[in-house]
Amino acid sequence: METVTFREASEQDLDSIVFMLSDDNLGNTRERYEHPLPESYIKAFRAIDSDPNIELIVACVGNTIVGVEQVTFTPHITYQGGWRATIEGVRTASSERGKGLGSQMIRFAIERAKERGCHMMQLTTDKKRVDALRFYERLGFKASHEGLKLHL
Amino acid sequence: METVTFREASEQDLDSIVFMLSDDNLGNTRERYEHPLPESYIKAFRAIDSDPNIELIVACVGNTIVGVEQVTFTPHITYQGGWRATIEGVRTASSERGKGLGSQMIRFAIERAKERGCHMMQLTTDKKRVDALRFYERLGFKASHEGLKLHL
């Protein structure tokens, strides 16, 4: 496959990111891909961008953004004061699915987590995404936990 | 039951917190409750304390710490730039279990999440903790997701 590069997102990438998030079976009911983008996306981007413990990472082929993932590094008292990395909002462009891009993205996040000294990488995946569970298990994740959500 | 108060933990509380974390079926294999406490706990406490988006909350009866929970507030691009609150490291003193303290702690965290404008509260619970799942479901959480972990 084509060479994929990874970098932190800039505000100019937000349009492509929101498009990918909305171009998804579950995301299409949650997101608002409009022009101009709703202000809430821009505010969230700036909060993420200014937090040294959050990396919003885009995968690129040439100048085209083909994937996005958010990796948050968090200190905890548990595990003897260990840091964890949490991956959320993983999406690939629909044109790129099935080419191994998702695996590359998760492996990149794992390397970042190791560089940051994290002892654990974690994520939750919607039980409706049946293929996603197998995908993460192939990468070594164990579905040892229930992922509980409460909409406020 | 006795009146429970909640406040952010101070470094002086760390001994009680680590004791509670280690006095647990799963925690006893992961933690090191020693004197002096391993430096890694103190470093993690200071990282948490200096992060405005993390609250390490202790529940107290009088001057005695009877519970601990960490609530992390995180901005995301998903859900139109929504913030989420994640609860982790919830423990109650063994002497207090079965008295409704856990519910009070989670309800306190939910109120904090609402005050911070979060649209979702989330947590993962080990599938080995069979009572915990029912506890969280009674509080309104849905086990809609798999919780995946990868030890690095």
Interface residues (C-beta under 8 A of the other chain):
Chain A: L14 I17 V18 L21 G27 R30 E31 R32 P38 S40 Y41 I42 K43 A44 F45 A47 I48 D51 N53 I54 L56 V68 Q70 T72 T74 P75 H76 I77 T78 Y79 Q80 G81 G82 W83 T86 E88 G89 I110 A113 K114 C118 H119 M120 M121 Q122 L123 T124 T125 D126 K127 K128 L133 Y136 E137 L139 G140 F141 K142 A143 S144 H145 E146 G147 L148 K149 L150 H151 L152
Chain B: L14 I17 V18 L21 G27 R30 E31 R32 P38 S40 Y41 I42 K43 A44 F45 A47 I48 D51 N53 I54 L56 V68 Q70 T72 T74 P75 H76 I77 T78 Y79 Q80 G81 G82 W83 T86 E88 G89 I110 A113 K114 C118 H119 M120 M121 Q122 L123 T124 T125 D126 K127 K128 L133 Y136 E137 L139 G140 F141 K142 A143 S144 H145 E146 G147 L148 K149 L150 H151 L152
